[in-house]
Amino acid sequence: MLSMWDKWIFFTQSRIGLTIPKPAFDMLNIYNLRGEEIATLVAEQRAAGIDKFNWDARGSASGVYLYRLEAEEFVPP
């Protein structure tokens, strides 16, 4: 499960919360609206639990970005 902890649109950093119900290889990526991958915040085997990840968007254009979590047993459409 993903959650946005800080939704401050005028700041260059966002904190994204990640809840993993069981150990799995997870990837958390940031995309622009054209579908281009901008950043990878997580790409590793993770233990079950709750984590928070900061995305420092300095150097990225201002605008709307999407994030996507992929886990071993779950990949959203």
Wavefront OBJ file of the C-alpha trace (Angstrom):
o trace
v 0.000 0.000 0.000
v 1.244 3.504 -0.806
v 0.420 6.732 0.933
v 1.520 10.307 0.491
v 2.780 11.752 3.753
v 3.592 15.298 2.656
v 1.486 16.831 -0.103
v 3.155 20.204 -0.346
v 3.010 21.028 -4.036
v 5.352 24.013 -3.763
v 8.245 22.172 -2.156
v 10.901 20.160 -3.961
v 10.635 17.157 -1.654
v 7.839 14.663 -1.056
v 7.651 11.815 1.412
v 5.958 8.620 0.222
v 4.851 5.972 2.700
v 5.061 2.301 1.809
v 3.417 -0.561 3.713
v 4.603 -4.053 2.792
v 2.497 -6.902 4.232
v 5.201 -9.547 3.726
v 8.820 -9.683 2.518
v 9.121 -9.108 -1.233
v 11.254 -7.549 -3.951
v 9.745 -4.086 -4.407
v 10.187 -1.261 -6.874
v 8.892 2.253 -6.280
v 9.282 4.517 -9.306
v 8.360 8.129 -10.096
v 6.991 9.012 -13.575
v 6.107 12.197 -15.379
v 2.768 12.538 -17.182
v 4.328 11.310 -20.445
v 5.049 7.992 -18.732
v 8.806 8.547 -18.586
v 10.539 7.187 -15.500
v 12.068 10.070 -13.551
v 13.412 8.306 -10.453
v 13.608 4.956 -8.696
v 13.205 5.233 -4.933
v 13.213 1.510 -4.139
v 14.514 -1.485 -6.081
v 15.394 -4.131 -3.537
v 14.226 -6.959 -1.344
v 12.294 -5.394 1.532
v 11.146 -6.787 4.850
v 7.508 -6.540 5.876
v 6.591 -3.285 7.572
v 6.108 0.420 7.080
v 8.723 2.687 5.481
v 8.883 6.283 4.328
v 10.934 7.429 1.348
v 11.852 10.975 0.414
v 11.868 12.047 -3.200
v 14.030 15.086 -3.801
v 12.621 16.602 -6.987
v 15.218 19.346 -7.326
v 16.329 19.337 -10.926
v 12.924 18.103 -12.127
v 10.464 20.403 -13.841
v 7.576 21.643 -11.733
v 4.375 19.768 -12.417
v 2.422 16.620 -11.627
v 4.217 13.311 -11.088
v 2.930 9.793 -10.559
v 4.403 7.008 -8.494
v 4.031 3.266 -8.926
v 4.788 0.374 -6.606
v 5.597 -3.057 -8.035
v 5.925 -6.036 -5.709
v 6.624 -9.698 -6.458
v 3.001 -10.750 -6.241
v 1.307 -7.469 -7.123
v 1.797 -5.170 -10.105
v -0.981 -2.658 -10.724
v -2.383 -2.434 -14.253
l 1 2 3 4 5 6 7 8 9 10 11 12 13 14 15 16 17 18 19 20 21 22 23 24 25 26 27 28 29 30 31 32 33 34 35 36 37 38 39 40 41 42 43 44 45 46 47 48 49 50 51 52 53 54 55 56 57 58 59 60 61 62 63 64 65 66 67 68 69 70 71 72 73 74 75 76 77
